[in-house]
Amino acid sequence: MNPGTPKLPVPNPYYRCAGPNCGTLKRSTDRWWLMWTSFADFSIPVLYLCPWDEQIAQKEGTLHVCGELCAQKLQSQFMGNVRENLVRRGG
């Protein structure tokens, strides 16, 4: 290995579902989803959902989701957190 060559990150072959109390390990044939949040794009909290994409799955902050039920639970948590923060700010 050349000391001047930057080391590229190795893809994580093991993904676990981020759903509450789930932790299912992803297999190669599973049809998983990805979720992430952003505040920067619209100056308000936004939740994103997309079908599995290996490049997006490796990005920091991406949640790996095994299916609809876990996605719904995470969406519910997101909505509750947004609403709670609005109440705290008096909005």
Short mmCIF file of the C-alpha atoms (twelve columns), coordinates in Angstrom:
data_MODEL
# 
_entry.id   MODEL 
# 
loop_
_atom_site.group_PDB 
_atom_site.id 
_atom_site.type_symbol 
_atom_site.label_atom_id 
_atom_site.label_alt_id 
_atom_site.label_comp_id 
_atom_site.label_asym_id 
_atom_site.label_seq_id 
_atom_site.Cartn_x 
_atom_site.Cartn_y 
_atom_site.Cartn_z 
_atom_site.pdbx_PDB_model_num 
ATOM 1  C CA . MET A 1  0.000   0.000   0.000  1 
ATOM 2  C CA . ASN A 2  1.289   3.432   -0.914 1 
ATOM 3  C CA . PRO A 3  1.405   5.722   2.159  1 
ATOM 4  C CA . GLY A 4  0.266   8.696   0.025  1 
ATOM 5  C CA . THR A 5  -2.913  6.945   -1.129 1 
ATOM 6  C CA . PRO A 6  -5.985  7.766   0.997  1 
ATOM 7  C CA . LYS A 7  -7.760  4.749   2.410  1 
ATOM 8  C CA . LEU A 8  -11.311 4.375   1.104  1 
ATOM 9  C CA . PRO A 9  -13.993 3.313   3.570  1 
ATOM 10 C CA . VAL A 10 -14.964 -0.324  3.266  1 
ATOM 11 C CA . PRO A 11 -18.727 -0.850  2.807  1 
ATOM 12 C CA . ASN A 12 -20.436 -2.354  5.824  1 
ATOM 13 C CA . PRO A 13 -21.813 -5.734  4.766  1 
ATOM 14 C CA . TYR A 14 -23.907 -5.886  7.956  1 
ATOM 15 C CA . TYR A 15 -26.895 -3.596  8.373  1 
ATOM 16 C CA . ARG A 16 -29.356 -3.772  11.253 1 
ATOM 17 C CA . CYS A 17 -32.842 -2.335  11.248 1 
ATOM 18 C CA . ALA A 18 -33.097 0.967   13.136 1 
ATOM 19 C CA . GLY A 19 -36.744 0.331   14.017 1 
ATOM 20 C CA . PRO A 20 -37.609 0.460   17.721 1 
ATOM 21 C CA . ASN A 21 -36.948 -2.932  19.371 1 
ATOM 22 C CA . CYS A 22 -36.144 -4.555  15.993 1 
ATOM 23 C CA . GLY A 23 -32.470 -4.964  15.099 1 
ATOM 24 C CA . THR A 24 -33.122 -7.446  12.278 1 
ATOM 25 C CA . LEU A 25 -29.994 -8.140  10.250 1 
ATOM 26 C CA . LYS A 26 -30.284 -7.361  6.529  1 
ATOM 27 C CA . ARG A 27 -29.853 -10.213 4.062  1 
ATOM 28 C CA . SER A 28 -28.928 -9.724  0.407  1 
ATOM 29 C CA . THR A 29 -32.438 -10.452 -0.897 1 
ATOM 30 C CA . ASP A 30 -34.394 -8.289  1.546  1 
ATOM 31 C CA . ARG A 31 -36.304 -5.288  0.220  1 
ATOM 32 C CA . TRP A 32 -35.309 -2.699  2.778  1 
ATOM 33 C CA . TRP A 33 -35.875 1.033   2.953  1 
ATOM 34 C CA . LEU A 34 -33.739 3.981   4.006  1 
ATOM 35 C CA . MET A 35 -34.781 6.977   6.076  1 
ATOM 36 C CA . TRP A 36 -32.985 10.158  7.052  1 
ATOM 37 C CA . THR A 37 -33.809 13.616  8.288  1 
ATOM 38 C CA . SER A 38 -32.632 17.046  7.278  1 
ATOM 39 C CA . PHE A 39 -33.153 20.518  8.596  1 
ATOM 40 C CA . ALA A 40 -30.918 22.370  6.150  1 
ATOM 41 C CA . ASP A 41 -32.905 21.933  2.935  1 
ATOM 42 C CA . PHE A 42 -36.068 23.776  4.019  1 
ATOM 43 C CA . SER A 43 -35.216 25.270  7.449  1 
ATOM 44 C CA . ILE A 44 -37.727 22.885  9.022  1 
ATOM 45 C CA . PRO A 45 -37.316 19.215  9.987  1 
ATOM 46 C CA . VAL A 46 -37.973 16.946  6.990  1 
ATOM 47 C CA . LEU A 47 -38.101 13.143  6.944  1 
ATOM 48 C CA . TYR A 48 -36.965 11.332  3.792  1 
ATOM 49 C CA . LEU A 49 -37.775 7.756   2.763  1 
ATOM 50 C CA . CYS A 50 -36.426 5.835   -0.233 1 
ATOM 51 C CA . PRO A 51 -35.976 2.237   -1.404 1 
ATOM 52 C CA . TRP A 52 -32.618 0.633   -0.589 1 
ATOM 53 C CA . ASP A 53 -29.610 2.200   -2.306 1 
ATOM 54 C CA . GLU A 54 -26.124 1.072   -1.276 1 
ATOM 55 C CA . GLN A 55 -24.568 4.536   -1.659 1 
ATOM 56 C CA . ILE A 56 -27.237 6.224   0.452  1 
ATOM 57 C CA . ALA A 57 -27.093 3.374   2.995  1 
ATOM 58 C CA . GLN A 58 -23.440 4.193   3.695  1 
ATOM 59 C CA . LYS A 59 -24.024 7.903   4.356  1 
ATOM 60 C CA . GLU A 60 -23.828 9.153   7.910  1 
ATOM 61 C CA . GLY A 61 -27.216 9.602   9.541  1 
ATOM 62 C CA . THR A 62 -29.066 7.147   7.292  1 
ATOM 63 C CA . LEU A 63 -31.423 4.771   9.077  1 
ATOM 64 C CA . HIS A 64 -31.734 1.244   7.667  1 
ATOM 65 C CA . VAL A 65 -35.322 0.013   7.863  1 
ATOM 66 C CA . CYS A 66 -36.478 -3.594  7.357  1 
ATOM 67 C CA . GLY A 67 -40.049 -2.839  6.344  1 
ATOM 68 C CA . GLU A 68 -43.246 -0.875  6.580  1 
ATOM 69 C CA . LEU A 69 -43.938 -1.446  10.280 1 
ATOM 70 C CA . CYS A 70 -40.510 -0.223  11.399 1 
ATOM 71 C CA . ALA A 71 -40.725 2.718   8.963  1 
ATOM 72 C CA . GLN A 72 -44.095 3.683   10.472 1 
ATOM 73 C CA . LYS A 73 -42.705 3.494   14.003 1 
ATOM 74 C CA . LEU A 74 -39.754 5.711   13.082 1 
ATOM 75 C CA . GLN A 75 -42.063 8.153   11.296 1 
ATOM 76 C CA . SER A 76 -44.250 8.303   14.392 1 
ATOM 77 C CA . GLN A 77 -41.213 9.031   16.599 1 
ATOM 78 C CA . PHE A 78 -40.096 11.763  14.203 1 
ATOM 79 C CA . MET A 79 -43.540 13.381  14.178 1 
ATOM 80 C CA . GLY A 80 -43.775 13.217  17.980 1 
ATOM 81 C CA . ASN A 81 -40.337 14.780  18.380 1 
ATOM 82 C CA . VAL A 82 -41.176 17.603  15.958 1 
ATOM 83 C CA . ARG A 83 -44.497 18.298  17.688 1 
ATOM 84 C CA . GLU A 84 -42.881 18.193  21.154 1 
ATOM 85 C CA . ASN A 85 -40.191 20.677  20.101 1 
ATOM 86 C CA . LEU A 86 -42.826 23.022  18.635 1 
ATOM 87 C CA . VAL A 87 -44.733 22.971  21.920 1 
ATOM 88 C CA . ARG A 88 -41.535 23.673  23.891 1 
ATOM 89 C CA . ARG A 89 -40.821 26.701  21.705 1 
ATOM 90 C CA . GLY A 90 -44.406 27.891  22.006 1 
ATOM 91 C CA . GLY A 91 -45.149 27.340  18.287 1 
# 
